[in-house]
Every structure is written in structure tokens, then in C-alpha cells.
Amino acid sequence: MTPDGPAIRRVRRAQNMSLRTLQQLTGFDRGYLSRMERGQIRRSADHRVRTIADALQVKPAAITQEEKT
């Protein structure tokens, strides 16, 4: 999946969630999450994107750049 970093950041901030909280909910390194939000991670394993979506309580489509058919 192709994560949409700015979308992840928007959703996280809209929920008043810190990056540290997202780290705790996902178990992923805060640096990794920060790089993803800045668009430095172009591809990510599907399970990682799903884990982030679950932590943010949104569908994976809300935080990915996958083309809609």
C-alpha cells in the first residue's frame, strides 16, 4: 500500500492525538511514523497501514494513495 502521509497527519491531529500516542497504539517507531507522515516512506507493508488505520479508527482507504476504481 502507498501511505498518504499528510492524510495520516491530518487525521491524527484532528483527533488531537500525539505522535507518541500513535506510536503506543501501533507499536511502531516514532521516527518511522514521522517519516511516513512527511512522505519519506513511499511503500509500506499492508499490515502496517492497516494497523495505523485501526489506531486512528479510520478505513485504510482514508490514509492511502491507492487509486480508486
DRENSE-550054 format. One record per residue (C-alpha): residue number from 0; residue in one letter; x, y, z. Coordinates in nm, 4 decimals, padded with zeros to 6 digits, always signed. Layout:
<pts>
+-----+-----+----------+----------+----------+
!   n ! res !        X !        Y !        Z !
+-----+-----+----------+----------+----------+
! NUM !   A !        X !        Y !        Z !
...
+-----+-----+----------+----------+----------+
</pts>
This chain:
<pts>
+-----+-----+----------+----------+----------+
!   n ! res !        X !        Y !        Z !
+-----+-----+----------+----------+----------+
!   0 !   M ! +00.0000 ! +00.0000 ! +00.0000 !
!   1 !   T ! +00.1052 ! +00.3562 ! -00.0579 !
!   2 !   P ! +00.0520 ! +00.5567 ! +00.2601 !
!   3 !   D ! -00.0721 ! +00.9145 ! +00.2282 !
!   4 !   G ! +00.1439 ! +01.0772 ! +00.4937 !
!   5 !   P ! -00.0297 ! +01.4156 ! +00.5011 !
!   6 !   A ! -00.3664 ! +01.2376 ! +00.5382 !
!   7 !   I ! -00.2326 ! +01.0353 ! +00.8303 !
!   8 !   R ! -00.1101 ! +01.3562 ! +00.9946 !
!   9 !   R ! -00.4433 ! +01.5352 ! +00.9318 !
!  10 !   V ! -00.6471 ! +01.2521 ! +01.0824 !
!  11 !   R ! -00.4122 ! +01.2182 ! +01.3796 !
!  12 !   R ! -00.4188 ! +01.5913 ! +01.4517 !
!  13 !   A ! -00.7965 ! +01.6129 ! +01.4037 !
!  14 !   Q ! -00.8229 ! +01.3584 ! +01.6831 !
!  15 !   N ! -00.5799 ! +01.5585 ! +01.8990 !
!  16 !   M ! -00.3537 ! +01.2538 ! +01.9028 !
!  17 !   S ! +00.0187 ! +01.2949 ! +01.9519 !
!  18 !   L ! +00.2735 ! +01.1046 ! +01.7521 !
!  19 !   R ! +00.3778 ! +00.9407 ! +02.0790 !
!  20 !   T ! +00.0225 ! +00.8131 ! +02.1316 !
!  21 !   L ! +00.0112 ! +00.6756 ! +01.7773 !
!  22 !   Q ! +00.3424 ! +00.5060 ! +01.8488 !
!  23 !   Q ! +00.1983 ! +00.3457 ! +02.1617 !
!  24 !   L ! -00.1161 ! +00.2301 ! +01.9810 !
!  25 !   T ! +00.0681 ! +00.0805 ! +01.6850 !
!  26 !   G ! +00.3956 ! -00.0341 ! +01.8385 !
!  27 !   F ! +00.5834 ! +00.1326 ! +01.5506 !
!  28 !   D ! +00.8894 ! +00.3501 ! +01.5980 !
!  29 !   R ! +00.8041 ! +00.7196 ! +01.6277 !
!  30 !   G ! +01.0735 ! +00.8062 ! +01.3726 !
!  31 !   Y ! +00.9166 ! +00.5642 ! +01.1248 !
!  32 !   L ! +00.5735 ! +00.7209 ! +01.1786 !
!  33 !   S ! +00.7179 ! +01.0707 ! +01.1414 !
!  34 !   R ! +00.8930 ! +00.9791 ! +00.8158 !
!  35 !   M ! +00.5697 ! +00.8254 ! +00.6887 !
!  36 !   E ! +00.3743 ! +01.1427 ! +00.7688 !
!  37 !   R ! +00.6350 ! +01.3519 ! +00.5855 !
!  38 !   G ! +00.6030 ! +01.1322 ! +00.2758 !
!  39 !   Q ! +00.9503 ! +00.9831 ! +00.3034 !
!  40 !   I ! +00.8126 ! +00.6297 ! +00.3101 !
!  41 !   R ! +00.6587 ! +00.5613 ! -00.0305 !
!  42 !   R ! +00.5505 ! +00.1998 ! +00.0219 !
!  43 !   S ! +00.4620 ! +00.0178 ! +00.3380 !
!  44 !   A ! +00.3530 ! -00.3333 ! +00.4185 !
!  45 !   D ! -00.0243 ! -00.3644 ! +00.4073 !
!  46 !   H ! -00.0408 ! -00.4764 ! +00.7688 !
!  47 !   R ! +00.1408 ! -00.1610 ! +00.8836 !
!  48 !   V ! -00.1061 ! +00.0673 ! +00.7066 !
!  49 !   R ! -00.3974 ! -00.1322 ! +00.8454 !
!  50 !   T ! -00.2517 ! -00.1096 ! +01.1957 !
!  51 !   I ! -00.2236 ! +00.2687 ! +01.1662 !
!  52 !   A ! -00.5771 ! +00.2919 ! +01.0263 !
!  53 !   D ! -00.7085 ! +00.0817 ! +01.3156 !
!  54 !   A ! -00.5290 ! +00.3039 ! +01.5679 !
!  55 !   L ! -00.6803 ! +00.6125 ! +01.4027 !
!  56 !   Q ! -01.0195 ! +00.4385 ! +01.3738 !
!  57 !   V ! -01.0499 ! +00.5024 ! +01.0003 !
!  58 !   K ! -01.0619 ! +00.2797 ! +00.6927 !
!  59 !   P ! -00.7253 ! +00.2183 ! +00.5236 !
!  60 !   A ! -00.8549 ! +00.3999 ! +00.2131 !
!  61 !   A ! -00.8658 ! +00.7212 ! +00.4179 !
!  62 !   I ! -00.4884 ! +00.7151 ! +00.4669 !
!  63 !   T ! -00.3598 ! +00.5641 ! +00.1432 !
!  64 !   Q ! -00.2971 ! +00.6881 ! -00.2084 !
!  65 !   E ! -00.4381 ! +00.3777 ! -00.3738 !
!  66 !   E ! -00.6217 ! +00.4576 ! -00.6921 !
!  67 !   K ! -00.9973 ! +00.4336 ! -00.6707 !
!  68 !   T ! -01.1620 ! +00.2154 ! -00.9340 !
+-----+-----+----------+----------+----------+
</pts>
